[in-house]
Structures are given as C-alpha cells and as structure tokens.
Amino acid sequence: MVDETVTLLLVRHSHAAAADFLETIERSEALRLEWIDAARFHSASVWFRKHSDKDWSFTDCVSFV
C-alpha cells in the first residue's frame, strides 16, 4: 500500500526518500493506483471488525477487500 510505504520510508529513512517514492509511482506506467471509495471503505471496516483476532492494519483490510 502506498500510504504504508510512504510512512515507512519517512520513519526509517527521510522525507526526501518518501517524496521520491511518491514521485516515482506517480510517473510510473507500470503501476495502477486504485482509489478507495465509500463502498470499499465500508467493506474494509466490516472486515477489520470481523477479524479482531488478527493484527491486521486497516490498510491491510482495504487491500483484502
């Protein structure tokens, strides 16, 4: 997930590394970004609550649905 990668780069490396990553993926013709909409957000919320026994992040749940 883009948001988790940007945060990881920021924390472990630098703001510049995170910004470079964003620029790279925005220019890439090999990647397709999928935007979360209200329906996917709701489905991810249901999934997240249903699986409270897991340590999945909400971002993980968005990718699962």
C-alpha positions as CSV (number, residue, x, y, z in Angstrom):
1,M,0.0,0.0,0.0
2,V,1.3,3.4,-0.9
3,D,0.4,5.1,2.4
4,E,2.2,2.5,4.5
5,T,5.3,2.6,2.2
6,V,5.5,6.3,2.3
7,T,5.2,6.3,6.1
8,L,7.8,3.6,6.4
9,L,10.3,5.5,4.2
10,L,9.7,8.6,6.2
11,V,10.3,6.9,9.6
12,R,13.2,4.8,8.6
13,H,14.9,7.0,6.0
14,S,13.9,10.6,5.3
15,H,11.2,12.9,4.0
16,A,13.1,13.1,0.7
17,A,13.1,9.3,0.3
18,A,9.3,9.2,0.9
19,A,8.7,12.1,-1.6
20,D,10.9,10.4,-4.2
21,F,8.9,7.2,-3.8
22,L,5.7,9.2,-4.4
23,E,7.1,10.9,-7.5
24,T,8.3,7.5,-8.9
25,I,4.9,5.8,-8.5
26,E,3.0,8.8,-9.8
27,R,5.1,8.8,-13.0
28,S,5.2,5.0,-13.4
29,E,3.4,3.5,-16.4
30,A,3.8,0.0,-14.8
31,L,1.6,0.7,-11.8
32,R,-2.1,1.3,-11.5
33,L,-3.3,3.1,-8.4
34,E,-6.7,2.1,-7.0
35,W,-8.5,4.7,-5.1
36,I,-10.7,3.8,-2.1
37,D,-14.3,4.8,-2.4
38,A,-17.2,4.7,0.2
39,A,-18.1,1.1,-0.7
40,R,-14.6,-0.2,-0.3
41,F,-14.1,1.8,2.9
42,H,-17.3,0.2,4.4
43,S,-16.3,-3.3,3.3
44,A,-12.8,-2.8,4.8
45,S,-14.4,-1.6,8.1
46,V,-16.6,-4.7,8.2
47,W,-13.6,-6.9,7.5
48,F,-11.5,-5.1,10.2
49,R,-14.1,-5.5,12.9
50,K,-14.9,-9.1,11.9
51,H,-11.3,-10.2,12.3
52,S,-10.5,-8.6,15.7
53,D,-8.3,-11.7,16.5
54,K,-5.8,-10.6,13.8
55,D,-3.2,-7.8,14.0
56,W,-4.1,-6.5,10.5
57,S,-4.0,-2.8,9.9
58,F,-7.0,-1.1,8.4
59,T,-4.8,-0.6,5.3
60,D,-4.3,-4.4,5.2
61,C,-8.1,-4.9,5.3
62,V,-8.6,-2.4,2.4
63,S,-6.3,-4.5,0.3
64,F,-8.1,-7.7,1.3
65,V,-11.4,-6.5,0.1
